[in-house]
Amino acid sequence: MSETKNNNVVEVKNLVAGYLPGVNILNDCSLTAAEGELIGIIGPNGAGKSTLLKAIFGQVNVRGGSISLYGEDITHLPADKLVAKGVGMVPQNNNVFPSLTIEENLQMGVFQNPKIYAERLDFVVSIFSELGKRLKQRAGSLSGGERQMVAMSRALMMDPHVLLLDEPSAGLSPVRQDEAFIRVSEINKAGVTTIMVEQNARRCLQICDRGYVLDQGK
């Protein structure tokens, strides 16, 4: 797909990455995301979609190519350094602390800068209004859709410039899926550059500015 904008926030060039020595999941993979864009990544199971997000977020061994953020090389930076630079990620699984309350989960999102908690909470509640009345509820008692809501909220608490979402609609009912896509769109419209991996290709492409099809790591 030809690129339409040059003001790239995230740029992935010819990426080669994997988990085990000698086994690459991504092979010559490239992607760009401009300021304020909502980018969708679709493709068959096992294509390397989630691995691409993890590579951007410093959780996978990168063996070739490069990843840049606002023109700065971040190829081998660990996740905590990326968080400090304004990159947040919401994984598909194990994305909340079940023994903690919703409020405590959100507090974890500002651990690097607790002074912004009140301000960010107001922003999060403006998008996820249900949270304001349930802050003392244990995250472990929530449904899958509600946990996804908390996970996205926690990532937003850090005031990210870039948000990586790994299948936000996975395992949700059709109604909850629609809600998830609406919330993703609202987050993006609030100015957060968003890169989303999604199995529901039709709904993903409906809300995205551009889409990439990943197949066999390319």
C-alpha positions as CSV (number, residue, x, y, z in Angstrom):
1,M,0.0,0.0,0.0
2,S,1.4,3.4,-0.9
3,E,1.9,5.9,2.0
4,T,-0.1,9.1,2.0
5,K,1.5,11.1,4.7
6,N,5.1,11.9,5.6
7,N,4.7,13.0,9.2
8,N,5.2,9.5,10.5
9,V,5.0,9.0,14.3
10,V,5.8,5.3,14.0
11,E,7.9,3.8,11.2
12,V,8.7,0.1,10.9
13,K,11.2,-0.8,8.1
14,N,12.0,-4.3,6.8
15,L,11.6,-5.8,10.3
16,V,12.8,-9.3,11.0
17,A,11.9,-10.6,14.4
18,G,11.0,-13.8,16.4
19,Y,11.0,-15.5,19.7
20,L,13.3,-18.5,19.3
21,P,16.8,-18.5,17.9
22,G,16.8,-19.1,14.2
23,V,13.0,-18.9,13.9
24,N,11.6,-15.6,12.5
25,I,7.9,-14.8,12.7
26,L,8.3,-11.4,10.9
27,N,10.2,-11.3,7.7
28,D,10.8,-7.9,6.0
29,C,7.8,-6.3,7.5
30,S,7.2,-2.6,7.1
31,L,4.5,-0.2,8.4
32,T,4.0,3.5,9.1
33,A,1.5,5.5,11.2
34,A,1.2,9.2,10.8
35,E,0.2,11.7,13.5
36,G,-3.4,11.0,14.6
37,E,-3.9,8.0,12.3
38,L,-5.8,4.9,13.2
39,I,-4.1,1.9,11.5
40,G,-5.5,-1.5,11.3
41,I,-3.5,-4.7,10.9
42,I,-5.4,-7.8,9.6
43,G,-4.6,-11.2,8.4
44,P,-4.9,-14.9,9.1
45,N,-4.1,-16.6,12.4
46,G,-0.4,-17.1,12.8
47,A,0.5,-14.3,10.3
48,G,2.5,-12.5,12.9
49,K,0.1,-9.6,13.7
50,S,0.5,-9.8,17.5
51,T,4.2,-10.3,17.1
52,L,4.5,-7.1,15.2
53,L,2.9,-5.1,18.1
54,K,5.1,-6.9,20.6
55,A,8.2,-6.0,18.5
56,I,7.2,-2.4,18.4
57,F,6.7,-2.5,22.2
58,G,10.1,-4.1,22.8
59,Q,8.9,-7.6,23.8
60,V,10.3,-9.6,20.9
61,N,13.8,-10.2,19.7
62,V,14.4,-7.9,16.6
63,R,17.1,-9.4,14.3
64,G,16.9,-7.0,11.4
65,G,15.3,-3.8,10.2
66,S,14.4,-0.8,12.4
67,I,11.6,0.8,14.4
68,S,11.4,4.5,14.9
69,L,9.3,6.9,17.0
70,Y,9.1,10.5,15.8
71,G,12.3,9.7,13.8
72,E,14.2,8.3,16.8
73,D,15.4,4.7,16.6
74,I,13.7,2.7,19.3
75,T,14.4,-0.7,17.8
76,H,15.8,-2.3,20.9
77,L,14.3,-0.2,23.7
78,P,12.6,-2.2,26.5
79,A,8.9,-1.7,27.2
80,D,9.4,0.6,30.3
81,K,11.5,3.0,28.2
82,L,8.9,3.1,25.5
83,V,6.2,3.8,28.1
84,A,8.2,6.8,29.3
85,K,8.3,8.0,25.6
86,G,4.6,7.8,25.3
87,V,3.9,4.4,23.9
88,G,1.1,2.3,25.5
89,M,0.0,-1.3,24.7
90,V,-3.1,-3.3,25.6
91,P,-2.5,-7.0,25.1
92,Q,-5.2,-9.4,24.2
93,N,-4.9,-11.6,27.3
94,N,-4.0,-11.1,31.0
95,N,-4.6,-7.4,30.5
96,V,-5.8,-6.5,34.0
97,F,-4.7,-7.2,37.6
98,P,-7.7,-9.2,38.8
99,S,-7.0,-9.0,42.5
100,L,-6.9,-5.2,42.4
101,T,-9.8,-2.8,42.1
102,I,-10.5,-0.8,39.0
103,E,-9.1,2.2,40.7
104,E,-5.9,0.4,41.6
105,N,-5.6,-0.8,38.1
106,L,-5.8,2.7,36.8
107,Q,-3.3,3.9,39.3
108,M,-0.9,1.4,37.9
109,G,-1.1,3.3,34.6
110,V,0.4,6.5,36.1
111,F,3.1,4.8,38.2
112,Q,5.8,6.8,36.4
113,N,4.0,10.1,37.0
114,P,1.3,9.8,39.7
115,K,0.8,13.6,39.8
116,I,-1.4,13.3,36.6
117,Y,-3.8,10.8,38.1
118,A,-6.8,13.1,38.7
119,E,-6.4,14.8,35.3
120,R,-6.1,11.5,33.4
121,L,-9.0,9.9,35.4
122,D,-11.3,12.7,34.2
123,F,-10.2,12.0,30.6
124,V,-10.7,8.3,30.9
125,V,-14.1,8.6,32.5
126,S,-15.1,11.0,29.7
127,I,-14.7,8.0,27.3
128,F,-15.5,5.1,29.7
129,S,-18.3,6.7,31.8
130,E,-19.2,3.4,33.5
131,L,-15.9,3.4,35.3
132,G,-16.6,6.4,37.4
133,K,-19.3,4.5,39.4
134,R,-17.3,1.3,39.8
135,L,-13.8,2.3,40.8
136,K,-13.9,0.2,44.0
137,Q,-15.0,-3.0,42.2
138,R,-12.5,-5.8,41.8
139,A,-11.2,-6.2,38.3
140,G,-11.4,-10.0,38.6
141,S,-15.2,-9.8,38.9
142,L,-15.7,-8.1,35.5
143,S,-16.8,-9.6,32.3
144,G,-14.4,-9.9,29.3
145,G,-15.7,-6.7,27.8
146,E,-15.5,-4.8,31.0
147,R,-11.9,-6.0,31.5
148,Q,-11.0,-4.8,28.1
149,M,-12.5,-1.4,29.0
150,V,-10.3,-1.3,32.1
151,A,-7.2,-2.4,30.2
152,M,-7.7,0.4,27.6
153,S,-8.3,2.9,30.4
154,R,-5.2,1.9,32.2
155,A,-3.1,2.4,29.0
156,L,-4.7,5.8,28.5
157,M,-3.9,6.9,32.1
158,M,-0.2,7.3,31.0
159,D,-1.3,9.9,28.4
160,P,0.2,8.0,25.5
161,H,1.0,9.5,22.1
162,V,0.8,6.0,20.5
163,L,-1.5,3.2,21.6
164,L,-1.0,-0.4,20.4
165,L,-4.2,-2.6,20.7
166,D,-4.0,-6.4,20.3
167,E,-7.5,-7.6,19.2
168,P,-9.7,-5.4,21.4
169,S,-12.8,-7.3,20.2
170,A,-11.5,-10.9,20.8
171,G,-13.9,-13.1,22.8
172,L,-16.6,-10.4,23.1
173,S,-20.3,-10.7,22.2
174,P,-21.4,-8.8,19.0
175,V,-22.8,-6.0,21.1
176,R,-19.6,-5.7,23.2
177,Q,-17.6,-5.8,20.0
178,D,-19.5,-2.8,18.6
179,E,-18.9,-1.0,21.9
180,A,-15.2,-1.8,21.7
181,F,-14.8,-0.4,18.2
182,I,-16.7,2.8,19.2
183,R,-14.4,3.3,22.1
184,V,-11.3,2.7,19.9
185,S,-12.6,5.3,17.5
186,E,-13.2,7.8,20.3
187,I,-9.7,7.3,21.7
188,N,-8.2,7.9,18.3
189,K,-10.3,11.1,17.7
190,A,-9.0,12.4,21.0
191,G,-5.6,12.6,19.3
192,V,-4.0,9.3,20.1
193,T,-2.2,7.6,17.2
194,T,-3.5,4.1,17.3
195,I,-2.3,0.8,15.8
196,M,-4.8,-2.0,16.1
197,V,-4.5,-5.7,15.4
198,E,-7.9,-7.2,14.7
199,Q,-9.5,-10.5,13.5
200,N,-12.7,-8.8,12.6
201,A,-11.4,-7.3,9.3
202,R,-14.7,-5.8,8.2
203,R,-15.3,-3.8,11.4
204,C,-11.6,-2.9,11.6
205,L,-11.4,-1.4,8.2
206,Q,-14.6,0.5,8.7
207,I,-13.1,2.7,11.4
208,C,-9.4,2.7,10.3
209,D,-7.7,5.4,8.2
210,R,-5.6,2.7,6.5
211,G,-5.1,-1.0,6.8
212,Y,-2.2,-3.5,6.4
213,V,-2.7,-7.1,5.5
214,L,0.0,-9.3,7.2
215,D,0.5,-12.9,5.8
216,Q,3.4,-15.2,6.7
217,G,5.2,-12.4,8.5
218,K,5.2,-9.9,5.6
